[in-house]
Amino acid sequence: MKRLIMILIAYVPVLFACTSAVISGKATPDGRPLLWKHRDTGSLENTLVYIDTKGYAFTGVSNVSDSLNEDIWMGINERGFAIMNTASYNINLAIPKELEKDSEGKFMRLALETCEYVDDFEKLLLENSGQWGLAANFGVIDAEGNAAFFETGYDHYIKYDVNDPETAPEGYLIRTNFSLAGKNDKGQGYIRYDATAALFGTRKTFTPEFIIQEGTRNLDHGVMKEHIGNMRLPGNRNDRTLVSFQDYITRYWSASVCVMQGVLPGEDPQNSVIWTIMGFPLTAMTVPVFFASRDILPEVISKSGGEVPLMTEAALKLKADLFPLQHDDHANYLDVAPLMNRKRDGYLQVVEKKEAEIIRHFQRVKENPDSVSVLAYYEWLDAYVREVYKELLP
């Protein structure tokens, strides 16, 4: 049986569309700040990398095609400074022709190599004013509990302190692809902003699990107020049921997700954790990574030399089943049947069930570091992820 459910209209092709939040320790159960970026990009093959070649060492997300890791799209360094960005399409009226556009990835790598505190990043912005083609909302946290957004144009910025109750009364701020200080009603991502704001408004405190599982995988639409999961689900994976798939948090161009969990003031910055999704968020599992492991990373989400990590590759293969149309509008129409169905063997249903075991295993290691080594956790993780995708892929 085939059904076509039309939910939305009007397609605006924006590849570099991301959703993000900076969350103060005041709004987390353990007092540790969080930095979330849901990355949408034309570079769908992402990998987690560890870099220790200049300045501070850091762990971050890079494009597989970027063999030198010149652009880092979110990350955290050995001093506990973390950064991410969303592109802003209303912060600059124009960028001088001599400046390189879309240089945020290079700038964030520079920040990770040189910044220890949020104040250091602000100094970096001041020192480089007018020298970079920046148009972004940069979110940053540090090991002293500082947390802020910087809405940044090529020659100016506006700082939003997430610890300031007047600026962020609930202890968090959200950004998509417009800046509050930018030109009104311009930019992109207003619908994704509204959907995330509505979801966050239901909470008093936030955990990495909630942000990834509910925030990143939020299938509630910001305008239509309809949740894909609330429809009558198809019977099984083959019961094709197409829905128009535009302006959700996850988009066809979603490539990776990170929630960087900082530390308490005075705590060793090496205790920072990077909660990752490498690959399409509806078909890739969550993998928490300890910063203290430094250059030892799970192989299934981290490859070098132009190789695609197993998680990324497998998630993209499963994603292809979700967008079965062959013409140029294929990215706008999602087949719900292989994603979730009444048989409960949809990819998202399996992914969420299986990743729960990863998170349980991670928590055991975190709570009992003397009894279970991080290396053993990663070895188990690599084997576990391979088995999951071996079962899911034909």
N, C-alpha and C positions, 0 to 999 in steps of 0.2 A: 504494500500500500504506500502510495506517495502522497505527501501533503505539502503544501506551500503556505507558510504563515508569513504575511507581510507585516512587519512591525515598524520599520523606519523608512525615511526617504532621504534623498540628497546625499551624494557621496562627495566628500572633500578629501583628496589624496594628500595627506600629510604624513610622511614617513617618520620624521623626527618628532614624534609626539610621545611624551612620557608623563607619568603620574608620580607624585612624590610627596613625602611628608618629613618634617623634622619634629621629633617628639622629645620633650624635656623629660628628665628623670622624675619630675614632679608628677608625670602622668603614666609612669610605669610601676608595676608592683614592687620591683627591687631597687628602684631609684636610678637605674642605668638608662642613659639616653639612647634613643633609636633614630636611625637615619634610613629612610626607605626610598628606593627608586625602582619603579617599574619601567623598564627601558623598551621603547619602540624605535625601530631603526630599519633602514634598508639592509644593514649588515646582520643577517639573521644567525650567523654562526659565531657565537661568543664563547669565551673561555676564561677561566679564572687563572691568574698568573701571580707569581711572587717575583718581585724585582728588588735587587740589592746591588745596584751598580753605581749609584750616585746619591749622596745625601742620605735621608732616612730610607730604610727598607719599607716596602709596603706590599700589600696584597690587593689586587684590583681586577676589574673586568676589562678585557681587551677583545677586539675583533680578531678572529682566527686569521684573517687575511693580513693583519698588521703584524708581520713577523718580528719587527723591532719593538713592538708595544709602545709606539710613540704616543698613541692616544689611550688614555685610561678614562673609562666612563663612569666609574664609581670605585671607591676603595678606602682602605684604612691603613695607616702607617704604624711603625713600631712605637711611636710616642702616643698613640691613641687618637690622633687627629684623623677624622674621616670626612670625606667630601663626595658629593654627587651633584648632578645638575638636571634641569629640564630646559630645553630650548624655549626662549621667550620670543614671540613674534610681534610684540607691541612695545618693546623697550627702546628700540632705536628707530628714529625716523630714517636714518641712512648711515651706512658705514663707509668711511673713506675708501676709495678704490685701492689704495696701496696696502690696506690691511687685509690679512687672510681671514675670510669668513669661516664660520664653523670651527674655530680653533679651541673650543672649550676642552676637548679631550687632551690636548697638549698642555693647556693651562692647568688642568687638574692633576696631570702627572707632575708638573712643576710644583704645585702646591703640596702634594703628598711627599715629595722629596725635600721640601724646605720648611714646612710649617709644623709647629708643635701645638699651637693654641689657635683658637678662633681669632684672637687679636693679631696673630702672625699673618693669617689669611687676609685680614683687612689691610694690613700694611702692604702685603703683596699687591692687592688691588690698587692701592694708592700709588705705589712705585711704578706700576705698569699702566696707569691710566692713559688712554689714547694710543697704546702701542699694540693692542691685540683686538682682533675682530670678534669681540664677545657680545653675545646677546642671550643671556641665560639667567635662570634663578638657581644660584648655588646654595645648596644646603650643607652645613658643616656642624660637627660636634667635636669636642676634645675631651681629654682625660680628666679635666677639672670640672666637668659637668656643663660647660658652656655649650650653647646650641643656638643657631641662627640661620636665617635665610638672608642672602644678599641678592637683590634684584639688580642685575649688572648689565649696563650697556658698555660700549667700547670706551667711553670717556667719563662714566659716572656710575654710582651705585647707591642703593638705598638698603640699609641694614634693618632687619626685623629680628629682635631679640626674643627667642622663644621662651626664655625664663622671665620675661617681663609680663606681669599679669594684665597690664593694659593692652599690650600687643597680642598676647596669646593667652586669653583668660582660661582656656581649658588645658593649657600646657602643650599645645601642638599647633603647627601651621601646615597647610596643604598648598602645593603649587602644581599646576599642569603646564600649559604652554602659553600663558599670558602672565604679565606682571601687574600687580595692583597699582604700582606707580607708573605703569605704561599708559598708552592711549586707550581711553575707554572704548569698550565694545570691539576692540581689535584683538588679534591673537587667536589662539586655538585652545580647545580643551575645557570650555565652560561646562559642557555636559558631564565630562568625566570629573571635573571639580565638584559639581553638585552631587553626583552619585557618591563620591568619596566623603564629602562633608556630611551627607545624610547618614552614611554608615558609621562614620566616626562619632557622630552626634549621639549614637546609641550607647556609647561606652564612656566610662570614667577613667579606666586604665587600659594600657595597650601592651601586648606581648608580641614578639616576633611571629609566633604561630598565627595569632589573629590577623596581623597585617598581611602575611603571605596568603593564608588560606581564605580569609574573608575580604581583605582589601584588594590584593592582586587578582583574585579569582571572583571578584564581585560581578555577578551577572545580572545585577539590577540596573536598569537604564535610568539615567539622570533626568530625562524628560518624560518618557513614556510611563515610568514607574511600573514597569513590568519586569519580572524576574524570569529568566528563561527556565530556571529550575522549578518554577511554580506552574508551568504549563503541564498539560497531560503528556507525559513522556512517551516516546515511542516504545514499542514492545521489546525490541532488540536492536542490535547494531545494524541490521539490514533494513529496518523499517524507516526508510529515508524520510526525514522531516526537516525541510529547509526553513531557516528563519533569516531575516535580514539582520546582518551583524555589523553595526556601525556605532561608534561612539561609546562602546563599553570600555571598561578599564583595560581588559585584554583585547587586543586587536590582532588582525592578521599579521601585523608587523612587530608584535611583541617578541623580544628575543632573549631577555634575561631579567632577573630580579635580584636585588640584594636588600637585606635589612642588616645594617651594621649596628651591632649592639655594643655600646661603649662600656666604660667601667665607672665605678664610684670614685669620687675624689680621694686620692691617696692610694688607690688600688693599682697594682701593676698593670700597665697598658697591654702587656702581653696576654692578659685575660680577655681581651676583646674577642668577640665572636662574629663571624660573617655568615649569615643565613642566606643561602643562595638558591636560585633556580637558574640553571644553565640550559636554555632552550625554551620552547613555547610553553608558557605557564600552565596551560590546561592539559598538557601531556608530559610535562617534566616534573620530577619529584623535588621536594625541598631537601637540601643537604646543608646542615650546619657545619662550619669549619672553624677550628681553633686557630687564632692568629699565632699562638705560641708554637704551632707546628712549623711556622715559617715556610721554608722551601719544600716541605713534605706536604703535598696536597693530594686529595683523592683523585686518582687517575681518571675516573669517569666524568669529571667536570673540569679537568685541567690537562691540556696538551700543549706542546710547543712544536715549533718547526712546521707550522701550517696544517697540522693534523686537527681534525674536528673531534672534540671529546665525545665519548660514547653517549652520554646523556643528551647532549645537544643534537647529535645525529639521529638518535632514536626518536626523540621528541618531534623532530621535524618530519620524520617518516610517518608517524602517527597523525601529525597535524594535517598531512596531505589528505587523509581520509575525511577530515572534517570540512574540507573545502572542495567538493567534488566537481564543481562546474569547471568547464574547460575554457570559457571565453574570458575576456578581459575584466569582467565584473566578478570573477570568482572569489576575490578577497572579501566581498560584501555579503556572502551567503554561506551560513554555517549549517551543516547537517548535524542536528542534535543527536541522532540515533547512535553514532559511534562515541559520542561524548558522554551521554548519560541516558539511561533507558530503564524500563521497569524490570528487566532481567538483572540489572545492576552490574553489568559487565562493561559499561562504558569506560572509555579511557580515563576520564576524570575521576570516576568512581573508584576505579582500581588504583590510580595514582594516589588519591587521598588515603585510601586504606593502607597501601604499602608504605607510604612515607611516614605514617604514624609509627611504624616500627623503627624507622630511621631515627625519628625524634626521641623515641623511648631509649634507644641504644645510646644516643648522644647524651641524654640526661644522665644515664648511668655512669658514663665516662666522666662527665662534668662533676657529678657528686662524689665519685669514688676514683679519683685520678691515680691513686696508688695501687688499686686492684685491677684496673683496665687501662692499658696504655692507649694513647692517641693513635699510634701506629697500628695497633691491633684493630682499633675502631675503623680506621681508613681501609685496612685490608678486608675486614668484614663488609664494609660499605661497598667497596668496588665489586666484590663477588655478589652481594645482594642485588645491587642495581643491574648487573649483567643478567641475573636470573629473571628479574622482573620484566625486563624488556625482551628477553628471549621468549617469555610466555606471551607477551602482548604483540610482538611482531610476527607476521606470517613466515 
